[in-house]
Each structure stands twice: as structure tokens, then as C-alpha cells.
Amino acid sequence: MTENSGFQKEIERLEATTGEAVLNGLPSGFPELDVITNGFQKGNLYVLAGQPSMGNTALTMSIARALAVEYGKPLAYLSAELSESEIIKRLISGECSIDLDKIIKNNLMPYEVAQVRHSTRKIQESPLLINDYSKLWLNVLLKDCRALVESRRAELVIIDDIQRVSLNEEQRRFVGNREQEVSYIVRELKALAKELEIPIIANSQINRAVENRYYDKRPKLNDLRDSGSIENEADIVAFLYRPEYYGGTEYENNYPKPYNAELIVAKHRNGRLGTVPLQFIAKFTKFTAANNEPEVAFDSIPDIDELTGFPVTIRLGNKMNSDFKDGLPHSSWDDAPPF
């Protein structure tokens, strides 16, 4: 039962913030997403779903990086999908803008090694905790989350992913099949978010049936894999969609769109729905906000990048891509590493 004092506190909060746009949850690092969600809210379960290799892990890692590095928020990234070493390699690639393949093969130039040491200092000093599991048991997951929150090492938890969480023998007695097992897991995650008063983000997979749709392959709620209870229990369900995953490119006014990915908020228990344009940089395994840097307009049809299928653009304000530094031509620079 809600006491009258609860109403009074809410009224006072509204009076104090009248006319202000206040982000009262944790920021995601993607402003257009925060406009829809008002940030990640305490007690809420967020499910990010997509096809395997669509980029779910890359997106949640981009969110984790923004929260820990840009905003200094302690969080835990719990994964049975990738090892700690694999996660760190991806974070290094995204932070330093060095091709992940070069990092995996240990094929870096000396200046790139120096760049890694310099550019990853913020991540190393950030309150980001990475924990990998060979097998992610639900009872272990719940225990670890409680310990992390009680020790104030996490204000948010990211789980990669729901389909890799398993029940022990005792818990499995109460379920009949995998769909019921996933339903049980999702209910427990939602209850945990409320109990600990933290946001929980969980990656999930969708059914392959979406590939059989001839026209629009954007996922819908009934494409969620294994369980309808994901839709019921989650406060927000968002789908990641990239047309190039299916071998295509979407156009606008006869040109490729200025973004190559979408995050589709298909369910929002406490707000509106919407689609957030994103830019996926595959070789750095990271997502950025669409058009987050100024571009030089084209006077003619642009060349097309063979890797992305998008127009080759000139980005401003980036030392690594510029021909000038401090007003001097490139030839007059010192041989310093480009960071």
C-alpha cells in the first residue's frame, strides 16, 4: 500500500523540476535513446534482442564503456558469450580505433602499441567490472549480482545473454521445457532488478523466422526467441537491426542513409516507442550515435566505401584523419603516434 507521503514526495519532485527536461536515469551514451527511455531506471529490466552476429554484444559494450568512462558509473559486464580477454580486445579496438583483427593477431606497429597504452588508460581506471563464465548458472548469477551491488561495485548490470543462462537441477524441477526455463530466468532477473533497485540489461536472441520475411526484416515482439514472457516481464524491449546483415543497404533520396543500424524500441512499459539511428563500425566492433561528427557536403555523387557500402565522407576535427595539425601541413608534423 502506498502512503500519502509517497504522493507528497512525487508532487514536490514535479514542482521542483517544472519546465525542465531532466534525465533521471543512468545515461546510455546515445542521446536519442535517452530521450525515449529517460535513461536506465532503477528496478527496470531492459532486453536488447537481435540475430546472432547482429551486434548485440558490441552495442552493450558501447553502453558499458560510456557509463564507466564518460560518466564514472560502476557497472558489471557478465558474459558467458565471450571470455574476459576477448571483451578486453574489443574494448581496446573501439577505444583506439584499431582494427580488431590486428589486435587479435598481435600485428601492431610500435606507435599503435603506444596508442593502446595511452588511449586505454581511462578504461583501465574506470569502474567497469568484467566477469566471464564458462557456464552461467542462474543461482550463481543472482548471488554475484547481490554481492556486487552490496559492495557498491555495480549500479547497473549487463548480462550477455539470456539464452546462455541455465538452471540447476533443483530449479529445473519446476519447468517442463526450454521456453518455461527462459520464462523462469526472465522473471528472476526482473525480480532481482526490483530487489536491488538497479537497472539490468540483458541481451537476447530472436527467432530465425525473421529471415524468411521477404520484405521488411525488422524484428517484432513475436520474434523473441524461446519465451513470450520476455515481452511480458521486460520494461523495455529493443531490437537491433542492420540491413547489411541481410546483404542490403537502405536508401533515402537515392543515397544510402546516413546511418547503418537502428535500435527499435518495440516495448516501453512507462513511455513511448521509437527508433534510434546508430552507426556500426564493424572493424572496431563498436556503435556510435549517427552523424556525431560534422561532414563535408558533396558537390557530386560520392565514392562508395567497399567495406561499408556507404559514401566516403571527410570527417572534421579528428587528428588521425586530418591533413593539417595546428595550421601546419602534414609534412611538418613530428613523428609522434596519432593519438
C-alpha positions as CSV (number, residue, x, y, z in Angstrom):
1,M,0.0,0.0,0.0
2,T,1.3,3.5,-0.9
3,E,1.2,6.0,1.9
4,N,0.2,9.6,1.4
5,S,3.8,10.7,2.0
6,G,4.7,8.9,-1.3
7,F,2.2,11.2,-3.2
8,Q,3.6,14.2,-1.5
9,K,7.2,13.4,-2.5
10,E,6.2,12.9,-6.1
11,I,4.3,16.2,-6.2
12,E,7.3,18.0,-4.7
13,R,9.6,16.4,-7.3
14,L,7.3,17.6,-10.1
15,E,7.1,21.1,-8.7
16,A,10.9,21.3,-8.3
17,T,11.5,20.3,-12.0
18,T,8.6,22.0,-13.8
19,G,9.7,23.2,-17.2
20,E,13.0,21.2,-17.1
21,A,14.0,18.2,-19.2
22,V,15.6,16.0,-16.5
23,L,17.3,12.7,-17.2
24,N,16.6,10.9,-14.0
25,G,18.1,7.5,-15.0
26,L,21.6,6.4,-16.0
27,P,22.7,7.7,-19.4
28,S,23.3,5.2,-22.2
29,G,25.9,7.2,-24.2
30,F,23.3,7.6,-27.0
31,P,21.3,10.8,-26.5
32,E,18.4,9.9,-28.8
33,L,17.9,6.7,-26.9
34,D,17.9,8.6,-23.6
35,V,15.2,10.9,-24.9
36,I,12.9,7.8,-25.3
37,T,13.9,6.0,-22.1
38,N,14.8,8.9,-19.8
39,G,17.9,6.9,-19.0
40,F,18.2,3.4,-17.5
41,Q,15.8,3.4,-14.5
42,K,16.3,1.6,-11.2
43,G,14.3,-1.6,-10.9
44,N,13.8,-2.0,-14.7
45,L,14.7,-4.9,-16.9
46,Y,15.9,-4.0,-20.4
47,V,16.1,-6.6,-23.1
48,L,18.2,-5.9,-26.2
49,A,17.4,-8.5,-28.8
50,G,18.7,-9.4,-32.3
51,Q,20.0,-12.1,-34.6
52,P,23.3,-13.7,-33.7
53,S,26.2,-11.5,-35.1
54,M,23.8,-8.6,-35.4
55,G,26.0,-6.6,-32.9
56,N,24.2,-7.0,-29.6
57,T,27.4,-7.6,-27.7
58,A,29.1,-4.6,-29.4
59,L,26.2,-2.4,-28.5
60,T,26.0,-3.3,-24.8
61,M,29.8,-3.0,-24.7
62,S,29.5,0.5,-26.1
63,I,26.9,1.3,-23.5
64,A,29.1,-0.1,-20.7
65,R,32.1,1.9,-22.0
66,A,30.1,5.2,-22.0
67,L,28.7,4.6,-18.5
68,A,32.0,3.7,-16.9
69,V,34.4,6.0,-18.8
70,E,32.3,9.1,-19.6
71,Y,30.0,9.1,-16.6
72,G,32.1,7.2,-14.0
73,K,29.3,4.8,-13.1
74,P,30.3,1.4,-11.6
75,L,28.8,-1.5,-13.5
76,A,29.4,-5.1,-14.1
77,Y,29.5,-6.8,-17.5
78,L,28.7,-10.5,-17.0
79,S,29.3,-12.7,-20.1
80,A,29.1,-16.4,-21.0
81,E,29.4,-15.4,-24.6
82,L,32.9,-14.1,-24.7
83,S,36.0,-14.5,-22.4
84,E,37.4,-11.6,-20.5
85,S,40.3,-11.5,-22.9
86,E,38.0,-11.3,-25.9
87,I,36.0,-8.5,-24.3
88,I,39.1,-6.5,-23.5
89,K,40.4,-6.9,-27.0
90,R,37.1,-5.5,-28.3
91,L,37.2,-2.6,-25.9
92,I,40.8,-1.8,-27.0
93,S,39.8,-1.8,-30.6
94,G,36.9,0.5,-30.1
95,E,38.7,2.9,-27.8
96,C,41.8,3.2,-30.0
97,S,40.1,2.8,-33.4
98,I,42.5,0.0,-34.3
99,D,41.2,-2.9,-36.4
100,L,40.2,-5.7,-34.1
101,D,41.8,-8.3,-36.4
102,K,45.2,-6.6,-36.0
103,I,44.8,-6.7,-32.2
104,I,43.8,-10.4,-32.2
105,K,46.8,-11.3,-34.5
106,N,49.1,-9.1,-32.4
107,N,50.1,-7.3,-35.6
108,L,50.5,-3.7,-34.3
109,M,53.1,-1.1,-35.2
110,P,55.1,0.3,-32.3
111,Y,53.2,3.6,-32.4
112,E,49.9,1.6,-32.3
113,V,51.1,-0.2,-29.2
114,A,51.9,3.2,-27.6
115,Q,48.5,4.4,-28.7
116,V,46.9,1.4,-26.9
117,R,48.8,2.2,-23.7
118,H,47.8,5.8,-23.8
119,S,44.2,5.6,-25.0
120,T,43.1,2.8,-22.8
121,R,44.1,4.5,-19.6
122,K,40.6,5.8,-18.9
123,I,39.0,2.4,-19.3
124,Q,41.6,0.8,-17.0
125,E,40.9,3.4,-14.4
126,S,37.1,3.3,-14.8
127,P,34.8,1.4,-12.5
128,L,34.0,-1.3,-15.2
129,L,34.0,-4.8,-13.9
130,I,34.2,-7.7,-16.4
131,N,33.4,-11.2,-15.4
132,D,33.2,-14.2,-17.7
133,Y,31.6,-17.6,-17.0
134,S,32.2,-20.9,-18.7
135,K,28.6,-21.7,-17.9
136,L,26.2,-19.1,-16.4
137,W,24.1,-20.7,-13.8
138,L,21.1,-18.6,-12.6
139,N,21.8,-19.1,-8.9
140,V,25.4,-18.0,-9.3
141,L,24.3,-15.0,-11.4
142,L,21.8,-13.9,-8.7
143,K,24.4,-14.4,-5.9
144,D,27.1,-12.4,-7.8
145,C,24.8,-9.5,-8.6
146,R,23.7,-9.2,-5.0
147,A,27.3,-9.2,-3.9
148,L,28.3,-6.6,-6.4
149,V,25.5,-4.2,-5.5
150,E,26.0,-4.6,-1.8
151,S,29.7,-3.8,-2.2
152,R,28.8,-0.8,-4.3
153,R,30.8,-2.1,-7.3
154,A,27.8,-2.0,-9.6
155,E,24.9,0.4,-10.1
156,L,23.9,-1.4,-13.3
157,V,24.4,-5.0,-14.6
158,I,24.7,-6.2,-18.2
159,I,24.2,-9.9,-18.9
160,D,25.3,-11.4,-22.2
161,D,23.0,-13.2,-22.8
162,I,19.6,-14.7,-21.5
163,Q,19.8,-17.8,-23.7
164,R,23.2,-18.8,-22.1
165,V,21.8,-18.7,-18.5
166,S,20.9,-22.1,-17.2
167,L,19.0,-23.5,-14.2
168,N,20.4,-26.0,-11.8
169,E,18.8,-29.4,-11.2
170,E,16.7,-28.2,-8.3
171,Q,15.3,-25.2,-10.2
172,R,14.7,-27.3,-13.3
173,R,12.2,-29.5,-11.5
174,F,9.7,-26.6,-11.7
175,V,10.0,-26.2,-15.5
176,G,9.0,-28.5,-18.3
177,N,10.9,-27.3,-21.4
178,R,13.3,-24.6,-22.5
179,E,10.6,-22.0,-23.1
180,Q,9.4,-22.4,-19.5
181,E,13.1,-22.3,-18.3
182,V,13.7,-19.0,-20.1
183,S,10.4,-17.6,-18.6
184,Y,11.6,-18.5,-15.1
185,I,15.0,-16.9,-15.8
186,V,13.4,-13.6,-17.0
187,R,11.1,-13.4,-14.1
188,E,14.0,-13.9,-11.7
189,L,16.0,-11.1,-13.5
190,K,13.1,-8.7,-13.2
191,A,12.6,-9.5,-9.6
192,L,16.4,-9.0,-9.0
193,A,16.3,-5.6,-10.6
194,K,13.5,-4.5,-8.3
195,E,15.1,-6.1,-5.2
196,L,18.5,-4.4,-5.8
197,E,17.0,-1.2,-7.2
198,I,19.3,-1.2,-10.2
199,P,18.8,-1.4,-14.0
200,I,19.6,-4.8,-15.6
201,I,20.3,-5.0,-19.3
202,A,20.2,-8.5,-20.9
203,N,21.0,-9.5,-24.4
204,S,18.6,-11.9,-26.1
205,Q,18.3,-13.7,-29.4
206,I,15.4,-13.7,-31.8
207,N,13.9,-16.5,-34.0
208,R,15.4,-17.2,-37.4
209,A,11.9,-16.9,-38.8
210,V,12.6,-13.2,-39.4
211,E,14.9,-14.2,-42.2
212,N,12.0,-15.8,-44.1
213,R,10.2,-12.5,-44.4
214,Y,10.6,-11.2,-47.9
215,Y,10.1,-7.5,-47.3
216,D,10.8,-5.7,-44.0
217,K,13.1,-7.8,-41.8
218,R,12.9,-5.5,-38.8
219,P,12.2,-7.7,-35.8
220,K,8.9,-7.6,-33.9
221,L,7.9,-8.7,-30.4
222,N,6.7,-12.1,-31.6
223,D,10.2,-12.8,-33.0
224,L,11.7,-13.1,-29.5
225,R,13.3,-16.5,-29.1
226,D,12.2,-19.1,-26.5
227,S,9.7,-17.1,-24.5
228,G,6.7,-14.8,-24.6
229,S,7.5,-13.9,-21.0
230,I,10.5,-11.8,-22.2
231,E,7.9,-9.4,-23.7
232,N,5.7,-9.6,-20.6
233,E,8.4,-9.2,-17.9
234,A,10.8,-6.7,-19.6
235,D,10.1,-3.0,-19.0
236,I,11.8,-2.2,-22.3
237,V,12.4,-4.5,-25.3
238,A,14.6,-3.1,-28.1
239,F,15.6,-4.7,-31.3
240,L,18.9,-4.2,-33.1
241,Y,18.6,-4.1,-36.9
242,R,21.3,-3.7,-39.6
243,P,20.2,-4.0,-43.3
244,E,23.7,-5.0,-44.4
245,Y,23.3,-8.1,-42.2
246,Y,20.9,-9.4,-44.8
247,G,23.1,-8.2,-47.7
248,G,21.2,-5.0,-48.3
249,T,21.5,-1.2,-47.9
250,E,18.6,1.1,-47.3
251,Y,18.4,4.3,-49.3
252,E,17.0,7.8,-48.8
253,N,16.7,10.2,-51.8
254,N,18.8,7.7,-53.9
255,Y,21.6,7.8,-51.4
256,P,22.4,5.3,-48.6
257,K,21.0,6.5,-45.3
258,P,23.5,8.4,-43.1
259,Y,23.4,5.6,-40.6
260,N,23.6,1.8,-41.0
261,A,21.9,0.5,-37.9
262,E,18.7,1.0,-35.9
263,L,17.7,0.3,-32.3
264,I,14.0,-0.2,-32.4
265,V,12.2,0.3,-29.0
266,A,9.3,-2.0,-29.5
267,K,8.0,-2.1,-26.0
268,H,8.2,0.6,-23.3
269,R,6.2,0.0,-20.2
270,N,6.4,3.6,-19.0
271,G,6.8,5.7,-22.1
272,R,6.8,6.0,-25.8
273,L,8.2,3.8,-28.6
274,G,10.7,4.9,-31.2
275,T,13.7,4.1,-33.4
276,V,17.2,5.3,-32.7
277,P,19.6,5.6,-35.7
278,L,23.1,4.3,-34.9
279,Q,26.4,3.9,-36.7
280,F,28.1,0.5,-36.5
281,I,31.8,0.4,-37.2
282,A,32.4,-3.3,-37.8
283,K,36.2,-3.3,-37.7
284,F,36.3,-1.6,-34.4
285,T,33.3,-3.6,-33.1
286,K,31.5,-0.5,-31.7
287,F,28.4,1.6,-32.2
288,T,28.3,5.4,-32.2
289,A,25.5,7.9,-32.4
290,A,24.5,8.5,-36.0
291,N,26.1,11.7,-37.5
292,N,28.0,12.5,-34.4
293,E,30.7,14.3,-36.4
294,P,30.3,17.1,-39.0
295,E,30.7,16.1,-42.6
296,V,31.7,18.0,-45.7
297,A,28.8,18.2,-48.2
298,F,29.3,16.6,-51.6
299,D,29.0,18.5,-54.9
300,S,28.7,15.3,-56.9
301,I,28.0,11.6,-56.4
302,P,30.4,10.3,-53.7
303,D,32.7,7.3,-53.9
304,I,31.3,4.3,-52.1
305,D,33.3,2.6,-49.4
306,E,33.8,-1.0,-50.4
307,L,33.7,-2.2,-46.7
308,T,30.6,-0.5,-45.5
309,G,28.7,0.3,-48.7
310,F,28.3,3.9,-47.6
311,P,29.5,7.1,-49.1
312,V,33.1,8.0,-48.3
313,T,33.0,11.2,-46.2
314,I,35.5,13.6,-44.9
315,R,35.3,13.9,-41.1
316,L,36.4,17.1,-39.4
317,G,38.1,17.6,-36.0
318,N,39.9,14.2,-35.9
319,K,43.6,14.4,-35.8
320,M,44.1,10.9,-37.3
321,N,42.0,11.8,-40.4
322,S,43.2,15.4,-41.0
323,D,45.9,16.7,-43.3
324,F,46.6,19.6,-41.0
325,K,47.6,20.0,-37.4
326,D,47.7,23.4,-35.7
327,G,47.6,25.1,-39.1
328,L,50.6,23.2,-40.4
329,P,50.7,20.8,-43.3
330,H,51.1,17.1,-42.6
331,S,54.7,17.0,-43.8
332,S,55.8,19.4,-40.9
333,W,54.4,17.1,-38.1
334,D,56.7,15.3,-35.7
335,D,56.7,11.6,-36.0
336,A,54.5,11.2,-33.0
337,P,51.9,8.4,-32.7
338,P,48.5,9.6,-33.9
339,F,46.5,9.9,-30.7
